[in-house]
C-alpha cells in the first residue's frame, strides 16, 4: 500500500512541477496563440498556385501590399510554385486572411486556405481544400512587431511542410 501511495504522490508532484514550469513559461510570453489545420493530402495534385492576401479588418502591423510581396517571396524561396500573374483565374489559390479586434484585449486570427474550383451537382463552386491558421491575443505593440514572425512560423511554414510532405 505504501509504495502505491508514494508512486501516486510522486506522479502528482511531477505534474505540479511540470505545470508550474509551463505556467511560468506562458506568463513570460507576450503573445498567446493556438493553431489548427487539415487536409495536406488535398495538395497532392496541385501544380501551381496564385496568392491573395486580405488584411481589410486589421490596421495594425504590416500593410497588405507588403505582406503580399513578403509572403510570395517566402513561399517561392521554399519551393511553392506561385503564379505571380493573375491571367489564370481558374488556378487554385492560397488565400491568407488576417483579422483583428483592436479594442482591449487585442485579438487576432491568421488563416491560410487553399481554394479551388470544384464541381458540385453540375455547378462549379469554390471549395476550401486545405486550411491552416492561428489565432490568439497579444498586446498591440507586441503583435505589430511580431506579425511577420507569427505568419511565417505559425501559418506559412506548416503549409510549406504539408506541401512538401505530399510532393
Secondary structure, DSSP 8 states (H G I E B T S, - for coil): -HHHHHHHHHHHHHHHHHHHHHHHHHHH-SEEEEEEEE-GGGGTT---BEEEEEEEE--SSS-HHHHHHHHHHHHHHTT--B--SSS-TTS-EEEEEEEEE-SSSEEEEEEEEEEEEEEETTEEEEEEEEEEEEEEEE-HHHHHHHHHHHIIIIIIHHHHHHHHHT-
